Amino acid sequence: MYTSAYTPASGRDGIQAQSLAWSTDDGTTWTKYSGNPVIDIGSREFRDPKVFWYAPAKEWRMVAVIANEHKVLIWRSTDLKAWTRLSEFGPRNATGGVWECPDLFPLAVDGDPTKVRWVMLVSLNPGGIAGGSGTQYFVGDFDGTTFIADGPATYEPPKGTLLQGFENGYAGWTPTGTAFGSQPVAGSLPGQQTVTGYVGQRLVNSFVDFDAAQGELTSPSFTIDQRHLNFLVGGGRHPAVPGATQGDPGGEVFTDFETLDPANHLPAGWSATGDFVGYGATSSGLPYHQGEKVLDSCVVPDRCDLATGTFVSPEFTVTRGYVNLLTAGGAHPLGASGPTVVELVSGDRVVGSVTGNSSGDMDWRHIDARSVIGQKARIVVRDDNSSGDWGHLMVDDIRFSDSAAGPRDTQTTVNLVVGGEVVRSSTGSDSEALDWASWDLSDLQGRSAQIRVVDHSSGGWGHILADQFMLAPSPAKNGTERASWVDHGRDNYAGVTFNGLPDSQRTTIGWMNNWQYAHDVPTSPWRGQMTMPRTLSLVSTADGPQLRQTPVAAVEKALVNRDKEQAKVRSLAAGVKPTGLEATVARVEVRVALGSATEAGVVLRRSADGSVGTRVGVRRDGTLVVDRTRSGDVAFNALFASLEKAPVTVRDGEASFTAYLDRSSVEVLAQGGQRSVTDLIYPPASATGIAAYAVGGTAKAVDLKVTPLRP
């Protein structure tokens, strides 16, 4: 079973349906069923079938998702060709992104075959516990027709004082601009995906004019008299950016690429080199550009990202302190291999440069020209990138100004304003499902405040959803916080289990990457890798059955036991101490006795000078941490450098964990496999050291056992 994604040529552009193929030679060749698709509900978001044999009914069962509705559909069949829809599960818990890659299977609790429960896996992106991609799980019961998860089906937030629920209009809230209309919205607006998660009949919804409209909605003043402000929020994930420009930044226009020399399609006095000779500005539909035309280095037929060269302006005298301009496209800075930049050049010196933003949305950038006021200069648009990965640049509206522009203010936010200043801010998560957010206001008690809902975006997900503003004594938890997670790291996504193995070998393999930066990871020719295979089981806890993960037997068999090395670090003062051990591909077993330290653990893949290393440790408050902010190459994407956290039990100041280390990854299992953190890392090959570290005091002990694994 697989998902057929239909193309424009089929006349059903974008439709996703489930199809059947079979092999009679162990998968060497495949035959597609002539009656495909075997399930078609006319959806563009219906995908990822997982089929299993349900022995009690002697029938097949299938789970698949309607991704944007956060639903898992359950189907039955006797022959894999004719399918009947049985039930659906969801939305529930984490809904911050689309649901994908469902799985449904039985597991015995504590290995007892008389205590069998069912586990539902659901991956989602974005909205994972560590940001971006992640996989949550549900434990419950399955009767062959319906899966019912443990716990309440809906979440009730803490009781409090309702400031506004929007059931009776805006009631004193003031809209400006056009994004919020004159009254709250009854659900979804025309052209919008289904909005879910709001309370009652109406909510704030700025999806007006298909995201084009902008505006603000401001509450009356109120006094903060409880510790928390809880509310529902959804829509676009566009936070406020310090120094952002709202509206046109003004300035003297140097060129807007609207008036062109017909001989070379460039403004008067401009020239081109390399592959761009004979090419120039073209009509564009890019978001946020000015006028009709844009200078785009993706103009050479069939060589968009491969073409290289420059566009050079005529010389001019610098009279203002800043060159402001709109850019988009490749974010390859000067000094990197294959830059895509706009340069201000005076004589033979590059005074300053800016790049694109790895998107097609044009945004304001500026070059500081104050050091060359009164001197001659020229603008050079340079595209030396032929990588095929945003290897082109778009430029528009070059202006001279006394003040720096940008970046463009595209926030979609809910803000708390006190004394004229924004003191708290939240966004949606690029989802039409509203979820709870909470602000701790303990430092603002007795102050007068206003709530301001802002939509300054006209691009993708350029709207905000909000409802149920409530002052309360305790915080509301969002679905991410309420969910159970297969992994608390950034890089374990879309894992499903294998059919046909013995019951004791419910094995899963995940994709070790994250859609937040998957296109940018510094690897070649691949874009990610797979996790080690892990066996899943259920164990009893005070909070009900929880998933446990252990490496499959083959991982243990790959240990090179004769090369086992150990180190015991005692009375480790705050700081880092090399152990003399090294590892690149290995199992690293660690026991931490915190003593007076607030955190202690190990630094893996450490460089000789200590500038590179991945910290894995335990905090006194019961938190396992994996810190890859200095793990090597972390600058290829702004979202990559991160610190992951997972809850663990610390008893008498002690805890242990095991890290499975590879050349570009670390997979950490703790608390008997009930906690997992999987992260990609990109250290230099020479960084092989292992050190112990402590923070905030003296650690009583950090014990290590390093066992190499066969590559």
C-alpha positions as CSV (number, residue, x, y, z in Angstrom):
1,M,0.0,0.0,0.0
2,Y,1.3,3.4,-0.9
3,T,0.1,6.9,-1.5
4,S,-0.5,8.1,-5.0
5,A,0.1,11.8,-5.3
6,Y,-1.6,13.0,-8.5
7,T,0.0,15.6,-10.8
8,P,-1.6,18.3,-13.0
9,A,-1.4,16.0,-16.0
10,S,-3.9,13.6,-14.4
11,G,-6.5,16.3,-14.1
12,R,-6.6,15.7,-10.3
13,D,-3.7,18.0,-9.3
14,G,-2.7,17.4,-5.7
15,I,-5.1,14.7,-4.8
16,Q,-3.7,12.0,-2.5
17,A,-5.1,8.5,-2.6
18,Q,-4.1,5.0,-1.5
19,S,-2.9,2.4,-4.0
20,L,-1.8,-1.2,-4.1
21,A,1.2,-2.9,-5.7
22,W,2.6,-6.5,-5.3
23,S,5.8,-8.4,-5.8
24,T,6.3,-12.1,-6.4
25,D,10.2,-11.9,-6.5
26,D,11.0,-10.6,-3.0
27,G,10.6,-7.0,-4.1
28,T,12.9,-7.0,-7.1
29,T,10.0,-6.0,-9.4
30,W,6.5,-4.7,-8.6
31,T,3.1,-4.7,-10.3
32,K,0.6,-1.9,-9.7
33,Y,-3.0,-3.0,-9.3
34,S,-5.1,-2.0,-12.3
35,G,-7.9,-0.9,-10.1
36,N,-5.8,1.8,-8.3
37,P,-6.5,3.8,-6.3
38,V,-8.2,1.5,-3.9
39,I,-9.1,4.3,-1.4
40,D,-9.9,7.8,-2.7
41,I,-11.7,10.4,-0.5
42,G,-10.8,13.3,-2.8
43,S,-8.4,14.9,-0.3
44,R,-5.1,16.6,-0.9
45,E,-3.9,15.6,2.6
46,F,-4.7,11.9,2.8
47,R,-1.5,9.8,3.0
48,D,0.9,7.4,4.7
49,P,-0.9,4.1,4.9
50,K,0.3,1.5,7.4
51,V,-1.4,-1.9,6.9
52,F,-1.4,-4.8,9.4
53,W,-3.1,-8.2,9.8
54,Y,-5.8,-8.1,12.5
55,A,-6.0,-11.8,13.5
56,P,-9.2,-11.7,15.7
57,A,-11.2,-10.8,12.6
58,K,-8.9,-12.4,10.1
59,E,-8.9,-9.2,8.1
60,W,-6.5,-6.4,7.2
61,R,-6.5,-3.1,9.0
62,M,-5.1,0.1,7.7
63,V,-4.3,3.5,9.4
64,A,-3.7,6.6,7.3
65,V,-3.9,10.3,8.1
66,I,-5.9,13.4,6.9
67,A,-2.8,15.4,7.7
68,N,-4.1,18.9,8.0
69,E,-7.2,17.8,10.1
70,H,-5.0,15.9,12.6
71,K,-7.0,12.7,12.1
72,V,-6.0,9.1,11.8
73,L,-8.5,7.1,9.7
74,I,-8.9,3.3,10.4
75,W,-10.0,1.0,7.5
76,R,-10.8,-2.7,7.1
77,S,-10.4,-5.1,4.1
78,T,-10.5,-8.8,3.4
79,D,-8.5,-8.6,0.2
80,L,-6.5,-5.3,0.2
81,K,-8.6,-4.1,-2.7
82,A,-12.0,-3.2,-1.3
83,W,-11.8,-1.1,1.8
84,T,-14.4,0.1,4.4
85,R,-13.8,3.0,6.6
86,L,-14.4,2.1,10.3
87,S,-13.5,5.1,12.5
88,E,-11.2,8.0,13.1
89,F,-9.0,9.2,15.9
90,G,-8.0,12.8,16.6
91,P,-7.4,15.7,16.8
92,R,-5.8,15.1,20.2
93,N,-2.7,16.4,22.1
94,A,0.0,17.8,19.8
95,T,-1.6,19.5,16.8
96,G,1.0,22.2,16.0
97,G,1.7,20.8,12.5
98,V,0.4,18.2,10.1
99,W,0.0,14.6,11.3
100,E,1.9,12.0,9.3
101,C,3.1,8.4,9.3
102,P,0.7,6.7,11.7
103,D,1.1,3.3,13.2
104,L,-1.1,1.1,15.4
105,F,0.1,-2.1,17.1
106,P,-0.3,-4.1,20.3
107,L,2.3,-4.4,23.1
108,A,2.3,-6.4,26.3
109,V,2.7,-4.3,29.5
110,D,5.9,-5.4,31.4
111,G,6.0,-8.3,29.0
112,D,2.8,-9.9,30.5
113,P,0.8,-11.4,27.6
114,T,-2.4,-11.1,29.7
115,K,-1.9,-7.3,29.8
116,V,-1.9,-6.2,26.2
117,R,-2.5,-2.6,25.2
118,W,-2.4,-0.8,21.8
119,V,0.0,2.0,20.9
120,M,-0.8,4.7,18.3
121,L,2.2,6.5,16.8
122,V,1.6,9.8,15.1
123,S,4.4,12.0,13.7
124,L,3.8,15.7,13.2
125,N,5.6,18.6,11.6
126,P,6.0,21.3,12.9
127,G,5.0,21.1,16.5
128,G,7.5,18.5,17.9
129,I,8.5,18.7,21.5
130,A,12.0,20.1,20.6
131,G,10.8,22.2,17.7
132,G,10.0,21.2,14.1
133,S,9.5,17.5,13.4
134,G,8.6,15.0,16.2
135,T,6.6,11.9,17.0
136,Q,4.0,11.5,19.7
137,Y,2.3,8.3,20.9
138,F,-0.9,7.3,22.6
139,V,-1.6,4.2,24.7
140,G,-5.1,2.8,24.6
141,D,-7.5,0.0,23.5
142,F,-8.4,-1.2,20.0
143,D,-11.4,-3.5,19.4
144,G,-10.8,-3.9,15.7
145,T,-12.9,-0.9,14.9
146,T,-12.0,2.0,17.1
147,F,-8.9,3.1,19.0
148,I,-9.7,4.8,22.3
149,A,-6.7,6.5,24.0
150,D,-6.2,6.6,27.8
151,G,-7.2,9.8,29.6
152,P,-9.8,12.4,28.9
153,A,-10.7,13.0,25.2
154,T,-10.7,16.8,25.7
155,Y,-8.5,19.2,27.7
156,E,-10.0,21.5,30.3
157,P,-7.8,24.5,31.2
158,P,-7.6,25.9,34.7
159,K,-10.6,27.9,35.8
160,G,-10.2,31.7,35.8
161,T,-11.6,35.0,34.9
162,L,-12.6,35.3,31.3
163,L,-11.6,38.6,29.8
164,Q,-12.9,37.9,26.3
165,G,-14.5,34.9,24.6
166,F,-15.7,36.8,21.5
167,E,-19.2,35.3,21.6
168,N,-20.8,38.8,21.7
169,G,-18.7,40.7,19.2
170,Y,-15.5,42.5,20.0
171,A,-17.2,44.1,23.0
172,G,-14.8,47.0,23.6
173,W,-11.9,45.6,21.6
174,T,-10.8,48.0,18.9
175,P,-9.8,46.8,15.4
176,T,-7.6,48.9,13.1
177,G,-6.7,48.1,9.5
178,T,-8.7,45.5,7.6
179,A,-7.4,42.1,8.9
180,F,-10.0,41.7,11.7
181,G,-13.1,43.1,10.2
182,S,-15.8,44.6,12.4
183,Q,-16.6,41.4,14.4
184,P,-15.3,38.0,15.3
185,V,-15.6,35.1,12.8
186,A,-17.8,32.1,13.0
187,G,-15.2,29.4,12.3
188,S,-13.3,29.3,8.9
189,L,-13.3,32.0,6.3
190,P,-13.7,31.3,2.5
191,G,-10.6,29.6,1.1
192,Q,-9.3,28.7,4.5
193,Q,-8.6,25.2,5.8
194,T,-10.8,24.0,8.6
195,V,-10.2,26.0,11.8
196,T,-10.4,23.8,14.9
197,G,-9.7,24.2,18.7
198,Y,-11.7,27.3,19.4
199,V,-14.4,27.5,22.1
200,G,-18.0,28.4,21.4
201,Q,-19.1,29.8,18.0
202,R,-16.8,32.7,17.3
203,L,-13.1,33.6,17.4
204,V,-10.6,36.2,16.2
205,N,-9.5,35.2,12.7
206,S,-7.5,37.5,10.4
207,F,-7.6,35.3,7.3
208,V,-9.3,38.1,5.4
209,D,-8.8,38.5,1.7
210,F,-6.7,35.3,1.6
211,D,-4.0,36.6,4.0
212,A,-3.6,39.9,2.2
213,A,-5.2,42.1,4.8
214,Q,-3.2,43.5,7.7
215,G,-4.3,45.1,11.0
216,E,-4.4,45.1,14.8
217,L,-7.0,44.3,17.4
218,T,-6.5,45.9,20.9
219,S,-8.3,45.2,24.1
220,P,-9.5,47.7,26.7
221,S,-7.1,48.1,29.7
222,F,-7.4,45.6,32.5
223,T,-5.6,45.1,35.8
224,I,-3.4,42.0,36.2
225,D,-4.6,40.3,39.4
226,Q,-3.8,36.6,38.8
227,R,-0.5,34.9,38.0
228,H,-1.2,33.6,34.5
229,L,-2.9,34.7,31.3
230,N,-4.1,31.7,29.4
231,F,-5.5,31.9,25.8
232,L,-6.0,30.0,22.6
233,V,-3.8,30.9,19.6
234,G,-3.3,29.6,16.1
235,G,-2.4,30.7,12.6
236,G,1.0,31.9,11.4
237,R,4.3,31.5,13.2
238,H,5.8,35.0,12.5
239,P,7.2,36.4,15.7
240,A,8.0,40.1,16.1
241,V,11.6,40.9,15.0
242,P,13.5,43.8,16.8
243,G,14.1,46.7,14.5
244,A,11.6,45.5,11.9
245,T,10.2,48.0,9.4
246,Q,6.4,48.4,9.1
247,G,5.4,49.7,5.7
248,D,7.6,51.4,3.2
249,P,10.9,52.6,4.7
250,G,11.2,55.5,2.3
251,G,14.5,56.8,0.9
252,E,15.9,58.0,-2.4
253,V,15.3,55.4,-5.1
254,F,18.6,54.5,-7.0
255,T,16.8,51.9,-9.2
256,D,13.6,50.0,-9.0
257,F,14.3,47.9,-12.2
258,E,11.1,49.2,-13.8
259,T,12.7,51.3,-16.6
260,L,15.0,49.1,-18.6
261,D,17.3,49.4,-21.6
262,P,15.7,47.0,-24.2
263,A,19.2,45.9,-25.4
264,N,20.1,44.2,-22.1
265,H,17.0,44.3,-20.0
266,L,18.8,46.3,-17.3
267,P,18.5,49.9,-16.1
268,A,20.7,52.5,-17.9
269,G,24.4,52.1,-17.1
270,W,24.1,48.6,-15.7
271,S,26.0,45.7,-17.2
272,A,26.2,41.9,-16.8
273,T,29.0,39.3,-16.7
274,G,29.3,35.5,-17.0
275,D,26.1,33.6,-17.8
276,F,24.0,36.7,-17.2
277,V,25.1,38.6,-20.3
278,G,21.9,39.4,-22.3
279,Y,19.6,38.8,-19.3
280,G,18.2,41.2,-16.7
281,A,15.1,42.2,-14.8
282,T,11.9,40.3,-15.5
283,S,8.2,40.5,-14.4
284,S,7.7,38.8,-11.0
285,G,5.0,37.6,-8.7
286,L,7.2,37.3,-5.7
287,P,5.6,38.3,-2.4
288,Y,6.5,41.8,-1.1
289,H,8.4,43.1,-4.2
290,Q,7.8,46.6,-5.5
291,G,6.3,47.4,-8.9
292,E,6.3,44.8,-11.7
293,K,9.9,43.8,-12.2
294,V,12.7,42.2,-10.2
295,L,16.3,41.6,-11.0
296,D,16.6,37.8,-10.8
297,S,19.7,35.6,-11.4
298,C,17.3,32.7,-12.1
299,V,16.8,33.9,-15.7
300,V,19.0,31.7,-17.9
301,P,16.8,29.0,-19.4
302,D,17.3,25.5,-17.9
303,R,20.2,26.9,-15.7
304,C,18.4,28.7,-12.9
305,D,20.5,27.6,-10.0
306,L,23.5,26.7,-12.1
307,A,24.1,30.0,-13.8
308,T,26.8,32.3,-12.4
309,G,27.9,35.8,-13.0
310,T,27.3,39.4,-11.9
311,F,25.1,42.4,-12.5
312,V,27.0,45.7,-12.0
313,S,25.5,49.2,-11.5
314,P,27.0,52.4,-12.9
315,E,29.3,54.3,-10.5
316,F,27.7,56.9,-8.2
317,T,28.8,59.1,-5.3
318,V,27.7,57.9,-1.9
319,T,25.7,60.7,-0.3
320,R,23.6,58.8,2.3
321,G,24.6,56.5,5.2
322,Y,22.7,53.4,4.1
323,V,21.9,51.4,1.0
324,N,18.5,49.8,1.6
325,L,17.1,47.1,-0.8
326,L,14.8,44.2,-1.2
327,T,16.3,40.7,-1.5
328,A,15.2,37.1,-1.7
329,G,16.7,33.8,-2.8
330,G,19.9,32.2,-1.7
331,A,21.4,32.9,1.7
332,H,25.0,32.3,0.8
333,P,27.2,35.0,2.3
334,L,30.4,36.5,1.1
335,G,33.3,34.3,2.1
336,A,31.2,31.1,1.8
337,S,31.6,28.7,-1.1
338,G,29.4,30.1,-3.9
339,P,28.1,33.4,-2.5
340,T,24.8,34.9,-3.6
341,V,25.2,38.5,-2.4
342,V,24.6,42.2,-3.2
343,E,27.8,44.1,-2.6
344,L,28.6,47.8,-2.1
345,V,32.0,48.2,-3.7
346,S,34.2,51.4,-3.4
347,G,37.4,51.2,-5.4
348,D,38.6,47.6,-5.0
349,R,37.0,47.2,-1.5
350,V,33.7,45.5,-0.7
351,V,32.3,47.9,1.9
352,G,29.4,45.6,2.9
353,S,27.1,42.9,1.5
354,V,23.8,41.2,2.1
355,T,22.4,37.9,1.0
356,G,19.0,36.4,0.3
357,N,16.9,34.6,2.9
358,S,16.4,31.1,1.5
359,S,12.9,31.9,0.4
360,G,11.0,33.6,-2.3
361,D,9.6,36.3,0.0
362,M,11.4,39.6,-0.6
363,D,12.6,41.3,2.5
364,W,14.4,44.6,3.4
365,R,18.1,44.5,4.0
366,H,20.6,47.3,4.4
367,I,24.3,47.9,3.8
368,D,26.1,50.4,6.0
369,A,27.7,53.0,3.7
370,R,28.7,55.6,6.3
371,S,32.4,54.9,5.9
372,V,32.4,55.9,2.2
373,I,30.2,58.9,2.2
374,G,31.5,61.3,-0.5
375,Q,33.4,58.5,-2.3
376,K,32.6,56.7,-5.6
377,A,30.9,53.3,-5.4
378,R,28.9,50.8,-7.3
379,I,26.4,48.0,-6.6
380,V,27.4,44.4,-7.6
381,V,24.8,41.6,-7.6
382,R,27.0,38.5,-7.4
383,D,25.8,34.9,-8.0
384,D,28.7,32.5,-7.8
385,N,26.6,29.6,-6.6
386,S,25.9,26.6,-8.9
387,S,24.9,24.2,-6.1
388,G,21.2,23.9,-7.1
389,D,20.3,24.8,-3.5
390,W,18.8,28.3,-3.7
391,G,21.7,29.1,-6.0
392,H,20.1,32.3,-7.2
393,L,19.3,35.8,-5.9
394,M,16.5,38.3,-6.4
395,V,16.9,42.0,-5.9
396,D,14.5,45.0,-6.1
397,D,14.1,48.6,-5.1
398,I,17.6,49.8,-4.2
399,R,17.4,53.0,-2.2
400,F,19.7,55.4,-0.4
401,S,18.7,56.6,3.1
402,D,19.9,58.2,6.3
403,S,18.4,55.3,8.3
404,A,18.7,51.5,8.0
405,A,15.7,49.6,6.7
406,G,14.3,46.2,7.7
407,P,13.8,43.5,8.1
408,R,10.1,43.7,7.1
409,D,7.6,43.5,9.9
410,T,5.6,40.4,9.2
411,Q,4.5,39.4,12.7
412,T,1.4,37.5,13.4
413,T,1.4,37.8,17.2
414,V,-0.6,38.0,20.4
415,N,1.1,40.6,22.6
416,L,0.7,41.9,26.2
417,V,1.3,45.6,26.4
418,V,2.3,47.2,29.7
419,G,3.3,50.9,29.9
420,G,3.3,51.1,26.2
421,E,5.9,48.3,25.8
422,V,5.3,44.7,24.6
423,V,6.3,42.5,27.6
424,R,5.0,39.1,26.4
425,S,4.4,37.7,22.9
426,S,3.2,34.5,21.3
427,T,2.5,33.3,17.8
428,G,0.6,30.5,16.1
429,S,2.4,27.4,14.8
430,D,1.5,27.6,11.1
431,S,-1.6,25.6,11.9
432,E,-5.4,26.3,11.8
433,A,-5.7,24.3,15.0
434,L,-5.8,26.7,18.0
435,D,-4.0,25.5,21.1
436,W,-3.4,26.9,24.6
437,A,-0.7,29.4,25.4
438,S,0.1,30.7,28.9
439,W,2.1,33.7,30.2
440,D,3.5,33.9,33.7
441,L,2.6,37.4,35.0
442,S,4.0,37.1,38.5
443,D,6.3,40.1,37.9
444,L,3.4,42.2,36.7
445,Q,0.8,41.9,39.5
446,G,-1.3,45.0,39.9
447,R,-0.2,46.6,36.6
448,S,-2.5,47.9,34.0
449,A,-2.2,46.1,30.6
450,Q,-3.8,45.6,27.2
451,I,-3.8,42.7,24.8
452,R,-2.9,43.5,21.2
453,V,-3.5,40.9,18.4
454,V,-1.3,41.8,15.4
455,D,-1.4,40.7,11.8
456,H,1.3,42.5,9.8
457,S,1.8,39.7,7.3
458,S,0.5,39.2,3.7
459,G,2.6,36.1,2.9
460,G,2.2,32.4,3.6
461,W,0.4,31.8,6.9
462,G,-0.1,35.5,7.2
463,H,-2.9,35.5,9.7
464,I,-3.5,35.0,13.4
465,L,-6.3,33.1,15.3
466,A,-7.1,33.8,19.0
467,D,-9.8,33.0,21.5
468,Q,-10.6,32.7,25.3
469,F,-8.4,35.2,27.0
470,M,-8.5,34.2,30.7
471,L,-6.7,35.3,33.8
472,A,-6.0,32.2,36.0
473,P,-4.0,31.1,39.0
474,S,-2.2,28.3,37.1
475,P,-1.0,27.8,33.5
476,A,-2.9,26.1,30.7
477,K,-0.9,23.3,29.0
478,N,-0.7,23.1,25.2
479,G,-1.0,19.9,23.3
480,T,2.8,19.6,23.0
481,E,3.1,19.7,26.8
482,R,0.3,17.2,27.3
483,A,1.6,14.7,24.7
484,S,3.8,11.6,25.2
485,W,6.8,11.7,23.0
486,V,8.7,8.9,21.4
487,D,11.8,11.1,21.4
488,H,12.7,14.5,23.0
489,G,15.4,15.3,20.4
490,R,15.3,17.2,17.2
491,D,16.0,14.3,14.8
492,N,13.8,11.3,15.1
493,Y,10.8,11.5,12.8
494,A,8.3,9.4,10.8
495,G,9.3,6.1,12.4
496,V,7.0,3.2,12.0
497,T,7.3,-0.5,13.0
498,F,7.9,-3.6,11.0
499,N,5.2,-6.2,10.5
500,G,5.9,-10.0,10.7
501,L,8.5,-10.0,13.5
502,P,7.9,-12.0,16.7
503,D,5.7,-10.2,19.2
504,S,8.7,-9.5,21.4
505,Q,10.5,-7.7,18.6
506,R,8.3,-4.6,17.8
507,T,11.0,-2.7,16.0
508,T,11.1,0.8,14.6
509,I,13.5,2.9,12.6
510,G,13.1,6.7,12.3
511,W,14.3,9.3,9.9
512,M,17.1,11.2,11.6
513,N,16.5,14.7,10.5
514,N,14.1,17.6,10.9
515,W,12.2,19.5,8.3
516,Q,13.3,22.8,9.9
517,Y,16.7,22.4,8.4
518,A,16.7,19.2,6.3
519,H,17.5,21.0,3.1
520,D,20.5,22.7,4.6
521,V,22.4,19.9,6.5
522,P,26.1,19.9,5.4
523,T,26.1,16.4,4.0
524,S,26.6,15.0,0.5
525,P,25.0,13.3,-1.4
526,W,22.4,12.4,1.2
527,R,20.0,14.6,3.3
528,G,19.7,12.8,6.5
529,Q,20.1,9.2,7.8
530,M,18.2,6.6,9.8
531,T,18.2,6.1,13.6
532,M,19.5,2.8,14.9
533,P,16.8,0.1,15.0
534,R,15.0,0.1,18.4
535,T,12.8,-2.5,20.0
536,L,9.6,-1.0,21.6
537,S,7.9,-2.2,24.8
538,L,5.5,-0.9,27.4
539,V,6.4,-0.5,31.1
540,S,4.2,0.3,34.0
541,T,4.6,3.8,35.6
542,A,2.6,5.9,38.1
543,D,1.3,7.8,35.1
544,G,0.2,4.7,33.2
545,P,2.0,2.5,30.6
546,Q,4.9,4.3,28.9
547,L,7.0,3.4,25.8
548,R,10.5,2.0,26.3
549,Q,13.1,1.8,23.6
550,T,16.1,-0.5,23.5
551,P,18.7,-1.1,20.7
552,V,18.0,-4.3,18.8
553,A,20.3,-7.2,19.5
554,A,22.4,-6.5,16.4
555,V,23.6,-3.2,17.9
556,E,24.8,-5.0,21.0
557,K,26.6,-7.6,18.9
558,A,28.4,-4.9,17.1
559,L,30.2,-3.8,20.3
560,V,33.9,-4.4,20.2
561,N,34.2,-5.7,23.8
562,R,37.9,-6.2,23.9
563,D,38.4,-2.5,23.4
564,K,36.2,-1.4,26.4
565,E,37.7,1.6,28.3
566,Q,36.6,3.2,31.5
567,A,37.2,6.4,33.4
568,K,36.1,7.5,36.9
569,V,36.2,11.2,37.6
570,R,35.8,12.1,41.3
571,S,35.1,15.5,43.0
572,L,34.8,17.3,39.7
573,A,34.8,21.0,40.3
574,A,32.7,23.3,38.1
575,G,34.3,23.2,34.6
576,V,35.5,20.6,32.1
577,K,38.0,17.8,32.6
578,P,39.4,15.6,29.8
579,T,39.2,11.9,30.6
580,G,41.8,10.7,28.2
581,L,39.2,8.6,26.4
582,E,38.3,8.9,22.8
583,A,35.3,7.7,20.7
584,T,33.8,8.3,17.3
585,V,31.5,5.3,16.9
586,A,30.8,3.8,20.3
587,R,28.4,3.2,23.2
588,V,29.1,5.5,26.1
589,E,27.6,4.5,29.4
590,V,27.5,7.3,32.0
591,R,26.6,7.5,35.7
592,V,26.4,10.9,37.3
593,A,26.5,11.7,41.0
594,L,25.7,15.4,41.2
595,G,27.0,16.2,44.6
596,S,26.7,20.0,45.0
597,A,26.6,20.5,41.2
598,T,23.4,21.6,39.5
599,E,24.4,19.8,36.3
600,A,27.0,17.3,35.3
601,G,27.7,14.9,32.5
602,V,30.1,14.3,29.6
603,V,31.3,16.2,26.5
604,L,31.3,13.9,23.5
605,R,33.2,14.4,20.2
606,R,35.4,17.1,21.9
607,S,38.1,18.9,20.0
608,A,41.6,19.2,21.5
609,D,41.2,22.9,22.2
610,G,37.7,22.4,23.7
611,S,36.0,24.7,21.2
612,V,33.9,21.8,19.8
613,G,31.8,19.3,21.8
614,T,28.4,18.0,22.5
615,R,27.3,18.0,26.1
616,V,25.1,15.3,27.5
617,G,24.2,15.6,31.1
618,V,21.7,15.6,33.9
619,R,20.4,18.5,36.0
620,R,19.3,18.4,39.6
621,D,15.8,19.3,38.7
622,G,15.3,16.0,36.8
623,T,16.2,17.1,33.3
624,L,18.4,15.2,30.8
625,V,20.1,17.7,28.5
626,V,21.8,17.4,25.1
627,D,23.5,20.6,24.1
628,R,24.7,20.7,20.5
629,T,25.2,24.5,20.3
630,R,29.0,23.9,20.0
631,S,28.9,20.5,18.3
632,G,30.9,21.6,15.2
633,D,29.2,23.0,12.1
634,V,26.0,24.6,13.6
635,A,25.8,27.7,11.4
636,F,24.3,26.3,8.2
637,N,20.8,27.0,9.5
638,A,19.7,29.4,12.3
639,L,17.4,26.8,13.8
640,F,20.1,24.0,14.1
641,A,22.1,25.0,17.2
642,S,19.9,23.8,20.1
643,L,19.7,22.4,23.6
644,E,17.3,19.5,24.1
645,K,15.6,18.5,27.3
646,A,13.8,15.4,28.6
647,P,12.4,14.6,32.0
648,V,14.3,11.9,34.0
649,T,14.3,10.6,37.5
650,V,17.2,11.7,39.7
651,R,17.4,9.6,42.9
652,D,19.7,10.7,45.7
653,G,21.4,13.0,43.3
654,E,22.3,10.2,40.9
655,A,21.2,9.3,37.3
656,S,22.5,7.4,34.4
657,F,22.2,7.3,30.6
658,T,23.7,5.7,27.6
659,A,24.8,7.5,24.5
660,Y,25.1,5.7,21.1
661,L,27.7,7.9,19.3
662,D,28.2,7.9,15.5
663,R,30.2,10.2,13.2
664,S,27.3,12.7,12.8
665,S,24.8,11.7,15.5
666,V,24.2,11.0,19.1
667,E,21.3,8.8,20.3
668,V,20.8,9.0,24.1
669,L,18.6,6.6,26.1
670,A,17.9,7.2,29.8
671,Q,15.7,5.9,32.5
672,G,15.8,2.3,31.2
673,G,14.9,3.5,27.7
674,Q,11.8,5.5,28.7
675,R,13.5,8.7,27.6
676,S,15.2,9.2,24.3
677,V,17.0,12.2,22.7
678,T,18.2,11.9,19.2
679,D,20.3,14.7,17.6
680,L,22.4,15.2,14.5
681,I,25.9,16.6,15.2
682,Y,28.6,17.7,12.7
683,P,32.0,17.8,14.5
684,P,35.2,17.8,12.6
685,A,36.7,14.3,12.2
686,S,39.6,15.2,14.5
687,A,37.2,15.9,17.4
688,T,37.2,12.5,19.2
689,G,37.8,13.4,22.8
690,I,35.6,12.7,25.8
691,A,35.5,15.0,28.9
692,A,33.5,15.2,32.1
693,Y,31.9,18.5,33.1
694,A,30.1,20.0,36.1
695,V,28.1,23.2,36.5
696,G,27.2,25.2,39.6
697,G,29.2,23.2,42.1
698,T,31.3,20.1,42.6
699,A,30.0,16.8,41.1
700,K,30.7,13.8,43.3
701,A,31.4,11.5,40.4
702,V,31.1,11.1,36.6
703,D,31.8,7.4,35.7
704,L,32.2,6.5,32.0
705,K,32.4,3.2,30.1
706,V,33.2,3.5,26.4
707,T,32.8,0.5,24.2
708,P,33.6,1.0,20.5
709,L,31.1,-0.2,17.9
710,R,32.2,-1.7,14.6
711,P,31.8,1.0,11.9
